[in-house]
Amino acid sequence: GILVLSASGGGWIAATAGIFIVLLYHRVKTFWGTSLASVVAVGATLPIWYNTTWIKAVFPIQSLLDRVERWQATIAALKDYPLAGLGLGGWWSKVSTFGMLGGPHNAYLQLYSDTGALGMIALVLAVIISVKLSRQILYADKDSPIYGITAGITAGLIAGGIHALIDDNMNALIQVGNDYLYYAIPLLWLWAALLVVSCQRLLRNTEKDWGRRGGGLFWSGGSSWLFCLAGANLTTEGFSGAAVTPQPWALSKKVNIIPAGSRENSFR
C-alpha cells in the first residue's frame, strides 16, 4: 500500500527486483518460471498500460532526463579530481544546480564524489564479497530457520543497491535557518552488516562454507570493514547560505546543470 501511494518508480523497480531474488533463493525453477511469465506478461500489456495516467505519473520521462543531466554534470566535475573526489558533501559546492538541493540522484556517484577513488575501490571489493556470500546462501541448508532471514536480507540489500542507481538514498541535505547540513544515512551499510551476521550463522555448520568456519569469519569480518569504509561519508558538513565556500581542492570552474523540468517529478 505504501509503495502504491508513494508513486515511486524507483521503489517499484527495487521492490520487483527484491521479490525475484526471494524467488531465486526459494527455488531456482520457480524463479525462472516466474521471470519468463513476467516478461511475457509485461511485453503483452505494456502498450496498453503505457498510456495510462498511473504509468506516466510513476515513470515520468522528464524526471529521468533530469537525472541524466545531473549524472553528466557530476561526471564532468569528477574528471578534474578523479582520485580525491569532491570532498565530503562537496557536491553542492562544486556542481551548481540553480537552487535545487537534490544531489546527483545516484548513490554511487555520490559516494565517489564524497570519498573519491578509495571509497569506490572499497565498494567494489564489498560488492565482490557480497556476491560470494550470496552464492553461498543459495547453496546453504534451506531447512535452517536462518535461511529465510538471510535470503530476505540479501533481497533487501540488492533492492537497495538497484534503487541507489537512480537516487542518492544514503544522505540528505537539510536546511537549518540559512545553513544546510549534510547528513549521511548509513541504512544500506547497516543492512549489509545484518547480511554478514546472518551469513556467518547460516554458513557456520554448512559443509560448503568456503572458509571452513575460520575463513568464513575472516571474509565476513572483512566485508563488514569494507562496507564501513565504502560508507565513509558518515559525517556532517555545514553549508552557509546559497553559496558554499569551496574546499581547498575546489574545482577551478563550476559545472552548471540546466534542469530538464521546472520541478522534480516522482521517479525517485
N, C-alpha and C positions, 0 to 999 in steps of 0.2 A: 504494500500500500504506500509506504513512504517513497519507494522508487517511482511509482506511478505519479504521485503528487509532486515529486521533485522535478519531473520533466527533464531529467539529466541524460543526455545521450551518452556521455562518458560512463555514467553509472550503469546504464543498460548494457553497454558493451562489456564492462568489467564484471557485472553480475552474471551475464551469459557465459563468459569465459570461466568464472568460478564454478558454475553448475557443471560445465563439461569436464572440468578437472575432477570434480567429485565423482562423476560418472566413470571417468577413466580409472580412478582408484577403486571404485566399487566393482566394476567388471569391464575388462577390455572390450569384449564383444558388445556389451551394452553401449559403450562409448562410441564405437564405430558405427553401430546401427543407428543410434540417435543422431550422430553427426551427419550421416548420409541423408536420413529422413529430414533433418532440419534444413540442409542445403536445398533439397528438392522443394520443401515447403516454402522457404523464403524466395527461391527463384520463381516459383509459380505465383506467389501472391504479391511480390514486390511491386509490379506495375500497378496493381490495384491500390495498395496501401500508400504508395509514394506520394500520391496527390492528396492524401487526407491531411486535415489540419494538425492532427496529433504528430504525425511523422515530421512535418515541416517545423513544428514547434520544438520537438526533441532533438532533431538532427538538422539544425539550420546551416545552410551552406555559408552564409555570411559570417557566422561565428568561426567556422573552420578557416576561412580566408584570413580572418583577423589573427588567428593563431599562427598561420603560416608566416605572416608578416612579422610577428613577434619572434618567431624562431629564426627567421632570416636576419633580423636586426641583432639578435643575441649572438648568433654565429659570427656575424661581421665584427661585433665588438670583441669577441673572444679571440679572433685571429691576431690581434695585436699583443695579447698576453696569453698564449696557449698553455704555458706552464703554471703560472701563478693564478690564473683566473682573474675575476674582477674584484675579489675580496668578499668577505662575509657581508651579505646584504648589499653589496656594491652594485647590483644590477640596476637599482633605482637611481643611483647617482651617475651612472655611466651610459645608460640607454634611455634617452628621452622618450617619454610616452605621452606628452602633451596632457598631463594631468591625470592620466589613467594610472591607478595604483596597482593594477594586476601585474603579476610577474610575467615570465616568458611562457607560462602555461605549458610547461614541460619540466617535470621534476628532475630529469636527468641533465637538462641544460642548466637548471637552477643549481644543481649540485656542482656541476662543472664551473659555473660562474662563482660559486661561493668558495670552493675548495681547490679548484684548479686540477691539474693532471693527477696529483696524488690521490685526491678523492675519487676520481674516475677509475684509476688503477685498482684501488681498494674495492670499488663497486664491482668491477669486472671479476675480480677474484672471488668476491662474495657470491656473485651470480653463479660462477662455476661450481663452487662448493654447494650452493643450494640445489643446483641441478643434480649433483651427485647424491645429495640427501634425498631429493625427490625420487630418484631412480631406486634408491634403497627402500624407500617406503613402499613403492609399487610392488616389490618382491618380498616384503616383510609378511609376518604372520597376520593374516586378515582376521583371525579369531581373537586376537588380542583386543581388550577393551580400549586400549590407547590408539589402535589403528584408525578408528573413525575420527578421533580428535585430531590426530596428526594429519590425516587427509584433509580435514576441514580447514586446519590452519594453513596447510600448503595451498589449498584453493584460494583462501583469502589473501595470502601473500601474492600469489600470481595475479589475482584480480586487481589488487592494489598496484602492482607493477605495471599492468596494462593501462590502468586509469592514469598512472603517472606520465604516460606518453602524451596526454592531452591536457594535463593540469599539473600545477605545482602544488600538490596537496600536502607537502611537508613543511610549509611555512605560511606565515600570514603577516601582512603589513597593517598595523593598527594605528589609527590617528589618535593622538592624545594631545589635545589643545592644538598648538601649531607644530607639534613634533610628530614624527612617525617612528614607531618601534617595530623592529623586525624580529619576529618570533619564529623559532623553528618548532615544528610539531613532529616528534620522533615516533609517531604511531606505527609507521611501516617497519621501523627498526625494532620496536617492541614486539611486533608481530613476528619478525624474524627470530628474535630471541626465544619466543614461545615455540617456534618450529625446532630450534636447536634442542631445547629441553625435551620436547615430546619425542623427537627422533632418538635422542640419547636413551630414553626409557624404552622406546619401542624396539630399538635395534640391539639393546644390551644382551639379550638372550637369543638373538637370531643368528643362525649359522652363517648367513650371507653377509653378516656385518663385516664390511671391508676392513674395519680397524681391529677386528678381534678384541673388542672391548677397549683395550688401551688406546689403539689407534683411533677408534671411533670417538673416544673422549677428546683426543687431540684435535681431530678435524672439527668436532662440534665446538670446542673452545676456540679454535682458530676462526671459525665462521662468525662466532659472536664478536670477536675482536674486529674482524674485518667489517662487519656490519656497523659497528660503533664508529670505526674510522671513516667508513664511507658516509656516515651520517654526521660528519664533523661540523656541520653547520648548526649545531645545537648551542647557539649563542644569541644574544640580542645586540642590536645596534641602533642607536638613536639617529633620527633624521630631523634636522631643523628646517621647518618651513617647506616650501615647494621646491626650492633649490637646495640640493645637498652638497656640502663641501666635499670635493673629491679626495680620495685617499692618495698617498704619495705615488702609488702606481696607477693613477687615473689615466684614462685614455687622453690622447692629445686632442681628440675631437669626439663629440658625442655622435651616436648613431641615432638618427631620427626614425620614428615609426609613424606612418600616416595610417590611422585606424581604418579598417575596411568599412566599418559602420559607425554610426553616431553613438551606439551603445553596444555593450556586450550582450550576446544572446545566451540561450540556455544550454549550449553544447559545452557542458562543464563536468 
